[in-house]
Amino acid sequence: MKITLKDGSVKEYSEAKSIIDIAKDISEGLARVACAGEINGELVDLRTMIDNDCALNIITATDPKALSVIRHTASHVLAEAVKRLYPEAKITIGPAIDDGFYYDFDSEPFSREDLDKIEAEMKKIIKEGHEITCFTLPRAEAIKFMEEKGEPFKVELIQDLPEDAEIRFYDQGGFVDLCAGPHLMSTKGVKAFKLISSSMAYWRGDSNKARLQRIYGTAYNKKEELAEHLDRMEDAKRRDHNRLGREMELFTTVDVIGQGLPLFTPKGTKMIMKLQRWIEDLEDNEWGYMRTRTPLMAKSDLYKISGHWDHYKEGMFVFGDEEKDKEVYALRPMTCPFQYYVYKNSQKSYRDLPCRYSETSTLFRNEDSGEMHGLTRVRQFTISEGHLIVRPDQMVEEFKGCLALAKYCLETLGVNDDVTYHLSKWDPENKEKYIGEPQVWNETEQHIRDILIELGIPFVEDIGEAAFYGPKVDINAKNVYGKEDTMITIQWDALLAEQFDMYYIDQNGDKVRPYIIHRTSMGCYERTLAWLIEKYAGKFPTWLCAEQVRVLPISDKYEAYAQKVCKELKKAGIDVTVDNRSEKIGFKIREARLDKLPYMLVVGQQEEADNTVSIRSRFAGDEGAKSLNSFIADITEEIKNKTIRAEMPIEEK
């Protein structure tokens, strides 16, 4: 057989060989640093036997692809440590994930002290340097094997596999775990790791099943890489909107109100209102949208027409019982069917199209409790939702316009470089999840693909991520921990107009089905605010700040002048407060800095005499004195243009 290596060279063997033996044949040095192999692009462990011609890439410890194998092995070391320290704990699953690994246990909750103890035990296991071996058992024997070990969760996993399956196990010095691999050759291969945290999880992600304890960790090839990662994690914690947003008093949550139902303080509300008014003015005055106002709930009949009742009912809040009640209602998870009836309220000619409807919509989605987090995943949210009813010949240009508007909003917020564009496609292997014919799906996906290419927007294609009625462009961003969320969606829909019997009259007097674009200019306001908190670590662009200026009188004698300055700023539409406490000016300045304010205006005898203000900013420190009118003109221009001033660490003068 011929083995083609990554460098193009070919090794020939007359009998089957394991990857580790091939590595040794190339060089002992390579074998020592090898972590895994890639056969025709598939990641496998070094024990894998090769008996056919193939392309082989031997993955070394310095290769980023090795991290998933290192982390997977670290999760097994974690499981062994927990079983040593807490023999009554039951093991479930422990995969490698982005930036680390986790393992779920059926046990009592783990404290930070417990994690430190487990971490110390893991170091012992790694030092012991157990060889990791692999073996397989027939399904029936595998079930019996895990039953004898008293591991019911592993038994359940095996029972879900086909009867003729060969079940793989890994053994590291007597600790055996069910696993498909791949793994390192020895526990000594885990060089640098850290247990990060623990939390509650549900077995198989189902809140009706067992509550488990999940331990998160991370592992790297080198201690220096681990240290860099931990530094990034510290920065992530500092920026985490769920912590920082509460510290800045932008929002809070209360158990008695419910999970996923945030309360916005006056500061947080002001920020969301600024975003909302900006988007509404943009859509209405520059992009030709017409605003609607529609109900927060509807009868189930509406959602049956749209298809949401069959495809999305589990995600809705439903009132009533279909078997007992004449009418069953549901809170709306989207605005589209409501705006369709606004369109249908009067007959439309081909000249009336496109009809661009927009609404600042409050929506409700019955999110699983384990999925909710801060402002990024909530049960009630507000969104800049809109639907364009267009002629087929207008579809491409209008879709481009929706993309252009979204891109403009992202650029204005200073986050366009932080997003990725995704063409979310249907899954032809699961046709029952969708409505419409394959030809329609394939054609619409190609239209979107062509648009993205024409606009020069890099994108990736995701199979199975489309809505049940059409493909879409999802614009995604990662939070500080690397989890990706969808911020903006623009969807092509050639199907729902027929469901709702929507039409327009063409040039010949015939009824024709329009196409629909479902879109948002900026997405969910709650999620956008979370994103901005993390992006700017609370130091928002001036135009977005709930408090843009704080006037700081040097002493009580100058409070009257401070109030005069405040009044003039308010008349100019600037959000301003006065710190009139009897504190030293240095203390007031430090507090204003901690509050991450864009501008502080210090006023005293000289400023009152000259009708000036002494400016201190986040952007340049001490900016000196300036007439009040000049400062008002400058900050008004900055707010109007939504300027994002660069921040530099500057020593105060």
matplotlib code that plots the C-alpha trace (Angstrom):
import matplotlib.pyplot as plt

x = [0.0, 1.1, 0.9, 1.1, 2.4, 1.7, 4.9, 4.0, 6.5, 5.2, 5.9, 5.2, 4.4, 3.5, 1.3, -1.1, 0.6, -0.5, 0.0, 2.4, 4.5, 4.6, 5.7, 8.5, 9.5, 9.9, 11.8, 11.8, 11.6, 8.4, 6.9, 7.7, 5.8, 2.9, -0.5, -2.9, -3.2, -5.4, -6.4, -7.9, -8.8, -10.4, -8.9, -8.0, -5.7, -2.2, -3.4, -5.4, -4.3, -3.9, -4.4, -5.2, -3.7, -4.4, -3.2, -1.8, -1.0, 0.7, -0.5, 2.2, 1.7, 2.3, -0.4, -3.7, -5.5, -3.8, -5.6, -8.9, -7.1, -5.2, -8.4, -10.4, -7.7, -7.7, -11.5, -10.9, -8.2, -10.7, -13.3, -10.7, -9.8, -13.5, -14.1, -11.0, -12.1, -15.9, -16.5, -20.3, -20.3, -21.6, -19.9, -21.8, -20.0, -16.9, -16.1, -13.5, -15.1, -13.9, -11.2, -11.4, -13.3, -16.0, -17.3, -20.7, -21.2, -24.2, -23.0, -23.3, -22.3, -18.6, -17.2, -14.0, -12.2, -13.4, -12.1, -8.7, -8.7, -9.7, -7.0, -4.3, -5.5, -5.4, -1.8, -1.0, -2.7, -0.7, 2.6, 1.8, 1.9, -0.5, -0.5, -3.9, -5.1, -8.2, -10.4, -13.9, -16.7, -19.9, -23.0, -24.4, -21.1, -20.5, -23.8, -23.0, -19.6, -20.9, -23.8, -21.2, -19.3, -22.5, -22.6, -26.2, -25.6, -23.0, -25.4, -28.1, -25.6, -24.7, -28.3, -28.9, -26.3, -27.1, -27.2, -24.4, -22.1, -18.6, -18.4, -15.0, -13.5, -10.3, -8.4, -5.8, -4.3, -7.5, -9.9, -12.1, -14.4, -16.8, -15.5, -15.1, -11.7, -9.3, -7.0, -3.3, -1.0, -0.4, -1.8, 1.6, 0.7, -1.5, 1.1, -0.8, -4.4, -6.7, -10.1, -12.1, -15.6, -18.5, -22.2, -25.4, -26.4, -29.1, -28.6, -28.8, -29.8, -33.3, -34.7, -37.0, -34.0, -31.3, -29.6, -25.9, -22.8, -20.6, -16.9, -15.2, -11.5, -9.0, -5.7, -2.8, 0.4, 2.5, 2.2, 2.9, -0.1, -2.3, -1.2, -2.1, -5.5, -6.1, -5.2, -7.8, -10.3, -9.7, -10.3, -13.4, -14.7, -14.0, -16.0, -18.8, -22.0, -23.8, -21.5, -20.5, -24.0, -25.2, -22.2, -22.9, -26.6, -27.9, -30.1, -30.9, -32.9, -35.2, -36.1, -39.7, -40.2, -38.5, -35.5, -34.9, -36.9, -34.4, -35.4, -33.8, -32.8, -33.2, -29.6, -30.1, -33.4, -32.0, -29.3, -31.8, -34.1, -31.2, -30.5, -34.2, -34.8, -31.7, -32.9, -36.5, -35.3, -32.9, -35.6, -38.4, -36.5, -33.7, -34.7, -38.4, -40.0, -43.6, -44.1, -46.8, -48.1, -49.5, -50.8, -48.5, -50.6, -52.9, -55.1, -53.5, -55.2, -52.7, -49.7, -51.3, -51.5, -47.9, -46.7, -45.2, -47.7, -46.3, -42.7, -42.2, -45.0, -42.5, -40.8, -44.0, -46.0, -49.4, -52.6, -55.4, -55.9, -56.9, -59.0, -61.0, -61.0, -62.7, -59.9, -56.2, -53.9, -50.1, -47.7, -46.0, -42.5, -42.3, -44.1, -44.3, -47.9, -49.2, -47.6, -48.9, -52.5, -51.5, -50.4, -53.7, -55.8, -56.0, -55.4, -51.9, -50.8, -47.4, -46.7, -47.2, -44.4, -42.0, -44.0, -41.4, -43.0, -41.1, -42.0, -40.1, -41.6, -41.7, -41.5, -41.7, -39.9, -40.1, -36.3, -35.0, -33.8, -30.4, -30.0, -30.7, -27.8, -27.9, -29.3, -28.1, -30.8, -34.1, -37.8, -39.0, -37.1, -37.4, -36.3, -36.1, -38.2, -39.4, -40.8, -40.5, -43.3, -41.7, -42.2, -40.0, -38.0, -37.3, -36.1, -32.4, -32.0, -34.1, -32.2, -29.0, -30.5, -31.2, -27.7, -26.4, -28.5, -27.4, -23.7, -24.2, -25.6, -22.7, -20.1, -21.8, -21.6, -17.9, -18.5, -18.5, -15.0, -16.3, -19.0, -19.1, -21.7, -23.4, -25.6, -28.0, -29.3, -31.9, -30.9, -32.1, -31.6, -34.4, -37.1, -39.8, -38.5, -39.2, -42.0, -41.6, -40.0, -36.2, -36.0, -37.2, -34.8, -31.8, -32.7, -33.1, -29.9, -28.1, -29.5, -28.3, -24.9, -24.6, -25.5, -22.9, -20.2, -21.2, -21.0, -17.6, -18.8, -16.9, -19.3, -19.6, -22.4, -24.3, -26.4, -29.6, -29.6, -32.4, -35.8, -38.5, -39.8, -36.6, -32.8, -31.2, -28.1, -27.2, -24.7, -23.1, -20.7, -18.9, -19.3, -16.2, -16.1, -16.2, -19.8, -21.4, -24.8, -26.8, -27.1, -28.9, -30.9, -32.0, -34.3, -35.4, -39.0, -40.7, -43.2, -45.3, -47.1, -49.0, -49.8, -51.4, -53.0, -51.0, -51.0, -50.6, -52.2, -49.6, -49.6, -52.0, -54.5, -53.6, -53.0, -49.4, -47.7, -45.1, -41.8, -41.1, -37.8, -37.8, -35.1, -33.8, -31.6, -29.7, -31.4, -32.6, -31.9, -31.1, -28.5, -27.1, -26.6, -24.9, -22.6, -21.7, -21.1, -18.5, -17.1, -16.4, -16.0, -18.6, -16.8, -19.4, -19.2, -20.4, -23.7, -24.8, -23.9, -26.8, -24.7, -22.5, -21.2, -20.8, -20.2, -17.9, -17.9, -14.6, -16.6, -20.1, -19.5, -19.6, -22.7, -24.8, -22.4, -22.4, -26.2, -26.1, -23.6, -25.9, -28.9, -27.2, -26.1, -29.5, -31.0, -28.6, -29.9, -26.9, -27.4, -25.7, -25.6, -24.0, -22.0, -22.9, -21.6, -19.3, -16.3, -12.8, -12.5, -10.0, -12.5, -15.2, -12.9, -11.9, -15.6, -16.5, -13.6, -14.9, -18.3, -16.6, -18.0, -16.9, -16.6, -16.1, -16.4, -14.5, -15.8, -14.4, -13.7, -11.7, -14.3, -17.2, -15.4, -14.6, -17.8, -15.6, -15.3, -12.2, -12.5, -11.3, -12.2, -11.7, -10.1, -7.3, -7.2, -6.9, -8.1, -7.8, -10.3, -12.7, -15.7, -19.0, -20.4, -17.4, -17.7, -21.4, -20.7, -18.0, -19.9, -23.1, -21.2, -19.6, -23.0, -24.7, -22.0, -21.9, -18.1, -16.1, -13.2, -10.0, -9.1, -5.4, -3.8, -2.7, -1.2, -3.2, -1.6]
y = [0.0, 3.6, 6.3, 9.8, 12.2, 15.9, 16.9, 14.8, 12.0, 8.4, 5.6, 2.0, -0.9, -4.5, -5.0, -2.9, -0.4, 1.9, 5.6, 5.6, 2.9, 4.9, 8.0, 5.9, 4.7, 8.3, 9.4, 8.7, 12.5, 12.7, 9.8, 11.5, 14.7, 13.1, 13.5, 12.2, 11.5, 12.7, 10.0, 11.6, 14.7, 12.7, 13.1, 9.8, 8.7, 7.2, 3.6, 3.6, 0.8, 1.7, -1.1, 0.9, 3.6, 7.0, 10.5, 10.8, 13.9, 13.2, 15.8, 17.0, 18.8, 22.2, 21.8, 23.6, 20.4, 18.6, 20.7, 18.9, 15.6, 17.0, 18.5, 15.3, 13.3, 16.0, 15.4, 11.7, 12.6, 14.8, 12.0, 9.6, 12.2, 12.8, 9.0, 8.7, 11.5, 10.9, 7.2, 7.7, 10.2, 8.8, 9.7, 10.9, 12.7, 14.7, 16.3, 18.7, 22.1, 25.4, 26.7, 23.7, 20.7, 19.7, 16.6, 16.1, 14.2, 13.0, 14.2, 16.9, 20.4, 21.2, 24.2, 26.1, 24.2, 20.9, 22.0, 22.7, 19.3, 17.6, 19.6, 18.4, 14.8, 15.3, 16.3, 13.1, 11.0, 12.9, 12.4, 8.7, 8.6, 5.8, 4.4, 4.9, 1.8, 1.2, -1.9, -2.7, -4.9, -6.1, -4.0, -6.6, -7.1, -3.3, -2.8, -5.6, -4.1, -0.7, -2.1, -3.9, -0.7, 1.0, 3.7, 4.0, 7.0, 5.1, 2.1, 4.5, 5.8, 2.3, 1.2, 4.0, 2.5, -0.1, -3.7, -4.7, -1.8, -2.4, -0.2, 1.5, 2.1, 3.7, 2.4, 4.6, 2.6, 1.0, 3.8, 2.9, 5.2, 4.7, 7.0, 7.2, 9.0, 10.1, 10.3, 10.7, 7.7, 8.5, 10.8, 12.4, 14.1, 16.6, 19.2, 22.3, 22.5, 24.4, 23.7, 26.9, 26.6, 24.3, 24.7, 22.8, 21.0, 18.6, 15.1, 15.3, 19.0, 18.0, 19.9, 17.0, 14.7, 14.3, 17.5, 17.1, 18.9, 20.2, 21.0, 23.2, 23.2, 24.0, 22.5, 23.6, 22.1, 24.6, 26.4, 29.7, 29.1, 28.3, 31.5, 33.5, 31.9, 32.5, 36.2, 36.3, 34.7, 37.4, 40.1, 38.3, 38.2, 42.0, 42.6, 40.0, 42.0, 39.9, 41.2, 44.6, 45.6, 45.0, 46.8, 49.8, 49.6, 49.1, 46.1, 43.6, 40.4, 39.3, 35.7, 36.5, 38.0, 35.1, 33.9, 35.6, 38.7, 41.5, 44.8, 47.8, 50.7, 54.3, 54.2, 51.0, 52.1, 55.4, 53.5, 51.1, 54.1, 55.8, 52.8, 52.4, 56.0, 55.9, 52.8, 54.1, 57.4, 55.6, 53.2, 55.8, 58.8, 57.3, 53.8, 54.2, 52.0, 52.4, 51.8, 49.4, 48.6, 45.1, 42.9, 41.0, 37.9, 36.1, 33.0, 29.7, 29.9, 32.6, 30.4, 27.4, 29.3, 30.4, 27.0, 28.1, 26.0, 22.8, 23.9, 26.2, 25.6, 24.3, 27.7, 29.7, 30.7, 29.2, 30.1, 27.5, 23.9, 23.0, 20.0, 22.1, 25.7, 27.2, 29.6, 29.1, 32.1, 32.5, 35.4, 36.2, 34.9, 37.0, 39.8, 38.5, 37.2, 40.3, 42.5, 40.3, 41.2, 44.9, 44.3, 42.5, 45.3, 46.9, 45.7, 46.4, 47.2, 46.3, 50.1, 50.0, 47.5, 47.3, 47.7, 48.0, 47.5, 48.0, 47.7, 47.9, 44.6, 43.0, 39.3, 36.2, 32.9, 30.1, 29.5, 26.5, 27.6, 26.2, 28.3, 31.7, 34.1, 37.8, 39.8, 37.5, 34.8, 36.0, 35.2, 38.7, 41.0, 43.9, 43.9, 46.2, 43.8, 44.4, 42.7, 43.8, 42.7, 42.9, 41.8, 38.9, 41.3, 43.6, 40.8, 40.9, 44.7, 44.9, 42.1, 44.0, 47.1, 45.1, 43.9, 47.5, 48.8, 46.1, 46.8, 50.5, 49.9, 47.6, 50.1, 53.0, 50.9, 50.1, 46.4, 45.4, 43.9, 41.6, 39.8, 36.8, 36.3, 33.0, 31.6, 29.4, 26.7, 24.0, 20.3, 18.2, 15.1, 16.3, 17.6, 17.2, 20.1, 22.6, 23.7, 24.2, 22.3, 21.5, 23.5, 26.7, 26.2, 25.6, 28.6, 31.0, 29.9, 30.5, 34.0, 34.8, 33.3, 35.5, 38.6, 38.0, 37.3, 40.5, 42.6, 41.2, 39.9, 36.8, 34.2, 30.6, 28.2, 26.4, 23.4, 22.9, 26.4, 27.9, 28.7, 26.2, 28.6, 30.0, 30.4, 33.5, 35.5, 35.3, 37.9, 36.4, 37.7, 36.0, 37.0, 37.4, 33.7, 32.8, 31.7, 32.8, 34.4, 35.7, 39.5, 40.2, 38.0, 38.8, 36.1, 35.2, 33.9, 32.8, 30.6, 32.2, 34.6, 31.6, 30.4, 33.8, 34.3, 37.5, 39.0, 42.1, 43.1, 43.1, 45.2, 42.7, 42.9, 39.4, 38.4, 37.6, 36.2, 38.6, 37.6, 38.5, 39.6, 39.1, 41.3, 43.3, 46.4, 45.7, 42.7, 42.4, 45.5, 43.5, 41.3, 44.4, 46.1, 43.0, 43.0, 46.7, 46.3, 43.6, 45.3, 48.6, 47.2, 49.7, 52.7, 53.4, 55.9, 59.3, 59.3, 56.0, 56.9, 57.4, 60.1, 61.9, 64.7, 65.3, 68.8, 68.9, 72.1, 72.6, 73.6, 74.5, 78.2, 77.2, 75.0, 77.8, 78.1, 74.3, 74.3, 77.0, 74.9, 71.9, 73.8, 75.0, 71.4, 70.0, 72.7, 71.3, 67.7, 66.5, 64.0, 65.7, 65.7, 67.8, 66.2, 68.7, 66.6, 68.2, 66.1, 67.0, 67.5, 64.7, 62.3, 63.4, 63.0, 59.4, 58.4, 59.8, 57.8, 54.6, 55.4, 55.4, 58.8, 60.4, 63.9, 65.7, 69.5, 71.0, 74.5, 76.9, 80.6, 81.0, 79.1, 81.1, 84.4, 83.4, 81.5, 78.4, 74.8, 72.8, 69.5, 66.1, 63.2, 59.4, 60.1, 62.6, 63.2, 66.9, 68.8, 72.2, 75.1, 75.9, 78.3, 76.6, 77.3, 75.8, 72.6, 72.4, 72.7, 70.0, 67.5, 68.1, 67.4, 64.2, 62.9, 63.8, 62.0, 59.1, 59.5, 56.8, 58.6, 56.5, 56.1, 56.4, 55.9, 59.5, 60.8, 63.7, 67.1]
z = [0.0, -0.6, 2.0, 0.7, 3.3, 3.7, 2.0, -1.0, -0.3, -0.5, 1.9, 0.7, 3.0, 2.3, 5.4, 7.6, 9.9, 12.7, 12.3, 15.3, 13.6, 10.4, 12.5, 14.0, 10.6, 9.5, 12.6, 16.3, 16.9, 14.9, 16.9, 20.2, 19.3, 17.3, 18.8, 16.2, 12.5, 9.6, 7.1, 3.9, 6.1, 9.0, 12.4, 14.0, 16.8, 16.4, 17.1, 13.9, 11.5, 7.9, 5.3, 2.1, 0.0, 1.6, 2.3, 5.8, 7.8, 11.2, 13.6, 16.0, 19.4, 17.9, 15.2, 16.2, 15.2, 18.1, 20.6, 20.3, 21.0, 23.9, 25.4, 24.8, 26.7, 29.5, 29.9, 30.5, 33.0, 34.7, 34.8, 36.4, 39.0, 39.9, 40.2, 42.4, 44.8, 44.6, 43.8, 44.0, 41.1, 37.8, 34.5, 31.4, 28.5, 28.2, 24.8, 23.6, 22.8, 21.4, 23.8, 26.1, 27.3, 29.8, 31.6, 33.1, 36.3, 38.2, 41.6, 44.2, 43.0, 42.9, 44.8, 43.7, 46.5, 45.0, 41.6, 43.1, 44.7, 41.4, 39.6, 42.0, 41.4, 37.7, 38.0, 39.8, 37.1, 34.4, 36.3, 36.6, 32.9, 32.2, 28.7, 27.0, 25.1, 23.0, 22.8, 21.4, 22.6, 20.9, 21.9, 24.3, 26.1, 26.2, 28.0, 30.5, 31.0, 31.9, 34.0, 36.1, 36.6, 37.7, 35.0, 33.9, 31.6, 29.6, 29.4, 27.9, 25.3, 24.2, 24.0, 21.5, 19.1, 16.4, 17.6, 15.3, 16.4, 17.8, 20.9, 21.5, 25.0, 26.2, 29.2, 31.0, 33.9, 34.9, 34.4, 31.4, 29.5, 26.6, 23.8, 20.0, 20.4, 19.2, 22.3, 23.0, 23.6, 27.3, 30.0, 30.1, 26.8, 28.7, 29.4, 30.5, 31.8, 34.1, 35.5, 34.9, 36.5, 37.2, 36.5, 36.3, 33.1, 32.0, 30.7, 26.9, 27.2, 28.3, 31.3, 32.0, 32.6, 35.2, 36.6, 36.2, 37.3, 34.5, 35.0, 32.4, 31.8, 29.1, 28.0, 25.8, 24.5, 26.4, 29.7, 28.0, 25.7, 28.7, 30.5, 27.4, 27.3, 31.0, 30.5, 27.7, 30.0, 32.6, 30.0, 28.9, 32.5, 32.7, 29.5, 30.1, 29.6, 32.2, 34.9, 33.5, 32.5, 36.0, 37.5, 35.3, 36.4, 32.8, 33.6, 36.3, 36.7, 39.5, 40.3, 41.2, 37.7, 35.9, 33.9, 30.6, 31.5, 32.2, 33.8, 32.2, 34.4, 33.2, 32.0, 30.0, 28.7, 27.5, 25.5, 23.9, 23.1, 21.3, 19.2, 18.5, 17.5, 15.3, 13.4, 13.1, 11.7, 9.3, 8.0, 7.7, 6.4, 4.3, 3.3, 2.5, 5.2, 6.4, 10.1, 11.4, 14.9, 15.4, 18.3, 20.6, 20.3, 17.9, 17.6, 16.7, 13.3, 12.2, 13.0, 11.4, 8.1, 8.4, 9.3, 12.6, 14.5, 13.0, 12.8, 15.8, 18.4, 21.1, 21.0, 21.6, 24.7, 24.1, 26.1, 26.2, 25.3, 21.7, 22.9, 25.5, 24.3, 21.3, 20.7, 21.6, 21.5, 21.5, 22.1, 18.8, 18.2, 15.0, 13.2, 9.7, 9.5, 11.1, 8.5, 5.7, 6.8, 6.8, 3.1, 2.4, 3.8, 0.4, -3.2, -4.5, -8.1, -9.5, -9.2, -5.4, -4.9, -3.1, 0.1, 2.9, 6.3, 9.5, 13.2, 16.5, 17.6, 21.1, 20.6, 22.9, 22.6, 25.0, 25.4, 27.3, 30.8, 30.1, 27.0, 28.6, 29.4, 30.3, 27.4, 24.5, 25.0, 26.6, 26.5, 25.7, 23.4, 21.0, 17.4, 14.4, 12.3, 8.8, 5.7, 2.1, -0.2, -3.7, -7.3, -8.3, -10.6, -7.6, -5.3, -6.0, -5.7, -2.6, -1.0, -1.8, -0.1, 3.0, 3.2, 2.6, 5.4, 7.8, 6.8, 7.3, 10.8, 11.7, 10.5, 12.4, 15.6, 14.9, 14.8, 11.1, 11.4, 14.2, 12.2, 9.8, 7.1, 6.7, 3.9, 5.8, 3.5, 3.7, 4.3, 1.4, 3.5, 5.8, 3.4, 6.0, 8.0, 5.2, 2.9, -0.9, -3.7, -3.9, -7.2, -5.4, -2.6, -4.9, -7.0, -4.1, -2.5, -5.7, -5.9, -2.4, -3.2, -6.3, -4.4, -1.7, -4.3, -6.3, -3.2, -2.3, 1.1, 2.4, 3.6, 4.7, 3.8, 6.6, 5.7, 7.7, 9.2, 7.0, 8.3, 7.2, 4.5, 3.0, 3.0, 4.6, 5.4, 9.0, 10.3, 13.4, 16.1, 18.9, 22.5, 24.8, 25.4, 21.8, 21.5, 18.2, 18.1, 15.2, 15.3, 12.0, 9.6, 6.1, 4.6, 1.1, 1.0, -2.2, -0.5, 2.3, 0.0, -1.3, 2.2, 2.9, -0.5, -1.1, -4.5, -6.6, -9.9, -12.8, -16.0, -17.6, -14.8, -13.6, -9.9, -9.2, -6.1, -4.6, -3.0, 0.6, 2.4, 6.1, 7.6, 10.5, 10.3, 13.5, 15.2, 18.7, 20.8, 23.9, 22.2, 20.4, 23.8, 25.2, 22.2, 22.5, 26.3, 25.5, 22.5, 24.2, 27.8, 28.8, 27.2, 24.6, 21.7, 23.0, 21.1, 22.7, 26.3, 28.8, 30.5, 28.0, 30.2, 33.9, 35.2, 38.2, 40.2, 42.2, 45.3, 46.3, 45.4, 41.7, 41.7, 40.2, 37.2, 36.9, 36.7, 34.1, 32.0, 32.5, 31.3, 28.1, 27.3, 27.9, 25.6, 22.9, 23.5, 25.4, 28.3, 31.2, 35.0, 37.7, 40.6, 43.3, 46.2, 48.7, 47.7, 46.5, 42.8, 42.5, 44.0, 41.6, 38.6, 39.6, 40.1, 36.7, 35.1, 36.9, 35.4, 32.0, 31.0, 27.7, 29.1, 32.4, 32.6, 35.6, 36.5, 39.0, 39.4, 36.2, 34.1, 35.5, 34.8, 31.2, 30.5, 29.7, 30.8, 31.5, 29.5, 30.6, 28.4, 28.1, 24.7, 25.5, 29.2, 30.0, 26.9, 28.4, 28.6, 25.9, 25.6, 26.5, 23.0, 21.3, 23.5, 22.7, 19.0, 19.1, 21.1, 19.1, 15.9, 17.4, 18.5, 15.2, 13.1, 15.6, 15.7, 17.5, 19.0, 19.6, 23.2, 24.2, 27.5, 28.2, 31.4, 32.9, 32.5]

ax = plt.figure().add_subplot(projection="3d")
ax.plot(x, y, z, "-o")
ax.set_aspect("equal")
plt.show()
